[in-house]
Structures are given as C-alpha cells and as structure tokens.
C-alpha cells in the first residue's frame, strides 16, 4: 500500500501497467504513470503506427455515437471506457443533445477515479467501477444511477474492450446478457482487435498486452460479428475501423487493415409478432 498521487485509491498497484492508462498515453492524455509509459514506448518501438491505431479507434467510436444520436438515442452505456480523454462519448453526445446521458464503466480503479474527477459537475454523466464479466452488476448499477432507463432505447458501447475477455470467460454469453436487457430500437457498438490481415510485428506487439492485467485475445471478423447476436448489423457491416462510415473518403488510406481492428454497429429491431 502506498500514498497515491492526486488522492487516488491506495490499493492501486503501480508496479504493473494498466491497459486503460497505456491507451490514455497513446491518445495524448495526462492520466498515466511511468510504468504505463514504459510499456507504451516498448509497444510503439515495435509498431510505430500504434498511436494512430488508438486514434482510429476513438474516431470510429465518435462516428458511431453520432450515428446513434441521429437515430434518436439519448442514453449511452460505455463499457470499458477507460479514461474519458478529449473527444469522449459525453462530449460528443452532449454537444448534439445537452440532455444526453452517459454511464461510463471500467474495471481499472485509476481510470474510474480520474473519470469521476473529470466528470465532476456534469449531472448527466458518471463513471462506475465494474467488470464486463459481471454484466448483471453493470446493468444494476446503471439502473441505480438514474441515468439509464432500459425500457427505452439505449446505446451500448463496447469499444476496444471485448478483446480483453478470454474465451474461457464466455464473452458471447456476457454480451447476450447485455443485449437481453435492451429495449427494441437500441444499438450495440463494438470494436475489437483482430489477427486477420495483420503483419507479424503487430501480432507480437499485441502479445505484450500479457504484461498488463488485461491480456488481449485476437479474434476473426466472423467471431466478432457473432457478438451482435441476432441484431441487425448496419451497413457497411463489420469492417476495418476506418472503413466504417468515414466522414470523407480522404480519411481512409490505402491500408485500413493496418489499424488491426474491426468495428461494427447493430440495431435491435422489434421482433416480429
């Protein structure tokens, strides 16, 4: 146990890097520690475009949130949110709809503590400490917050988080529990790292994630598509992230697969009958 900076919880282990804080570092955030920066620099030395990959993931999420806003969604459950740095979900959503509500969820207590600090004074956004492997607990806490009403359509965001769930933890069942709680008209957003179309150096860098508490499991496009269940996958389908509804063709380079992840969005249509 030790005295933590910024009044963060003393039980946080600073001897081991955190995936959320490494991600924050790559996005240019300030909520990371030396142990995180060391791992980030080691990964970056193997994959020089990794920071761009992180930004591509954030850009995919922002585009997806805007699509959901256009569809009338005004409440968002962002699971595996990390630290909400610049351009996060509540900024995008509340810029379009000041009444939009966001519940951030993360397993990392440092990410949650920093999130709560950043969200102080925002009555329509909170952060809760929970694990995707306990979806019922997440749903209960989201309801208890008063910000999410599952009797109305909701946007469930799983950007760059499901790949931290190994097959032994049955991620398909976890996501099925989340989908079952949603009302018709809800949306599910997923981005997920993949081994498809990836060079060996990218795969080697992904394996460094084993040094954090959250090792990455790379999956195929078909496996990722299955996480949407029977919901209707929106065009253009589950694709390399830059290819998902780019704001302009100039935003897509000649090798969108280099970012190493697929992204997709699905809608829960009213069941027939």
Secondary structure, DSSP 8 states (H G I E B T S, - for coil): ----GGG--TT--TTS--HHHHHHHHTT-S---HHHHHHHHHHHHH-TTHHHHHHHHHHHHHHHHHHHHHTT--EEEEET--S--TT-HHHHHHHH-TT-EEEEEES-HHHHHHHHHHHTT-TTEEEEE--TT-HHHHHHHHHHTTS--TTS--EEEEES-GGGS-GGG-HHHHHHHHHHTS-TT-EEEEEEE--TT--HHHHHHHHGGGGSSS------HHHHHHTTTTSEE-TT-SEEGGGSS-SSGGG--TTGGGG-EEEEEEE------
